[in-house]
Amino acid sequence: MEVATSLGTARFKTACLPGTGRVLRVESDDAARIAAERGMPVSEAAAILEDDASRATGVQPMRQRPSAEDTNPSD
């Protein structure tokens, strides 16, 4: 689907995940293009695009879950 965001129109994939419901993720080509146009990191552009699309559609963004190393560091 295409969604108008604060950074411009971008395409998003949607999926239904068990236990999570419907989620969306920005197309990587669109995130890269918009990031380059705006001179910002792709990860930052993607987060803004997904948050804007979530507000517009009511579909939650699909976020990467932190790895075990990130959530439970060893001593």
Legacy VTK file of the C-alpha trace (Angstrom):
# vtk DataFile Version 3.0
C-alpha trace
ASCII
DATASET POLYDATA
POINTS 75 float
0.000 0.000 0.000
1.090 3.612 -0.491
0.820 6.068 2.385
1.448 9.828 2.470
3.866 10.608 5.332
5.635 13.682 6.658
8.679 12.697 4.559
6.689 11.976 1.384
4.702 9.134 -0.089
6.156 5.680 0.499
5.154 2.088 -0.155
4.602 -0.356 2.700
4.285 -4.112 3.014
1.663 -5.467 5.392
1.401 -8.891 6.970
-0.680 -10.718 9.536
1.473 -12.306 12.217
0.207 -14.877 14.735
-0.227 -13.314 18.150
0.624 -9.846 16.832
-2.058 -9.068 14.282
-1.508 -6.915 11.237
1.840 -5.105 10.917
3.532 -2.900 8.341
7.060 -2.256 7.160
8.319 0.382 4.729
9.720 -0.831 1.401
13.506 -0.648 1.735
13.917 1.075 -1.665
11.574 3.871 -0.606
13.255 4.288 2.788
16.677 4.491 1.110
15.479 6.959 -1.520
13.821 9.257 1.015
16.826 9.066 3.358
19.176 10.043 0.522
16.910 12.927 -0.525
16.820 14.218 3.041
20.435 13.471 4.012
19.506 11.267 6.935
20.285 7.687 7.998
18.022 5.066 6.421
17.120 3.665 9.852
15.905 7.087 11.000
13.881 7.647 7.822
12.350 4.163 8.084
11.314 4.725 11.705
9.638 8.053 10.854
7.932 6.601 7.783
6.621 3.595 9.709
5.411 5.703 12.636
3.591 8.098 10.266
2.035 5.206 8.340
0.964 3.549 11.579
-0.844 6.706 12.688
-2.501 7.052 9.266
-3.621 3.428 8.937
-3.940 2.115 12.490
-1.596 -0.769 11.601
1.346 -1.231 13.960
4.899 -1.077 12.593
6.842 -4.329 12.637
9.917 -3.737 14.761
12.910 -6.025 15.038
12.961 -7.741 18.398
16.187 -7.209 20.339
18.501 -10.189 20.351
19.251 -12.088 23.555
22.636 -10.359 23.632
20.931 -6.943 23.693
18.426 -7.802 26.398
20.530 -9.991 28.663
24.214 -9.069 28.462
26.709 -11.400 30.109
28.873 -10.187 32.991
LINES 1 76
75 0 1 2 3 4 5 6 7 8 9 10 11 12 13 14 15 16 17 18 19 20 21 22 23 24 25 26 27 28 29 30 31 32 33 34 35 36 37 38 39 40 41 42 43 44 45 46 47 48 49 50 51 52 53 54 55 56 57 58 59 60 61 62 63 64 65 66 67 68 69 70 71 72 73 74
